[in-house]
Amino acid sequence: MAEKKFGAVEILREKLNDSVSLCKDPLEIVLEIAELVGELSGEKNFFPTLQGQISTNYGLVLKNKFAIENEIEILTERMKKIEESSKNPEFDDEERRRMIFALERHKKEIERLESLKA
């Protein structure tokens, strides 16, 4: 057990050291470490939850450019998944209308977030 913990600590230490050496944005470092913690702990929801909190608290409240760009990236990925799903013939017209509505809302939110970066 101690060996596994030491391996996890080494992975985290190396990632943190590399990120600081490369002068990465502190929020980017936090997200990278959070992703590793989630993977190492087996908690699938840890990273997405923390990522959402960072986007909300730092991006929307404090208007941090990195956090806003991160939120735009999340929304863009979600839009791609919705667009792919909308091509599935198993969905009926009502479900497709909801997908189109979701895509429009995502596009508007991305535009709003882009305006916050200025």
Secondary structure, DSSP 8 states (H G I E B T S, - for coil): -HHHHHHHHHHHHHHHHHHHHTT--HHHHHHHHHHHHHHHHT-TTHHHHHHHHHIIIIIIIT--HHHHHHHHHHHHHHHHHHHHHHT-TTS-HHHHHHHHHHHHHHHHHHHHHHHHH-
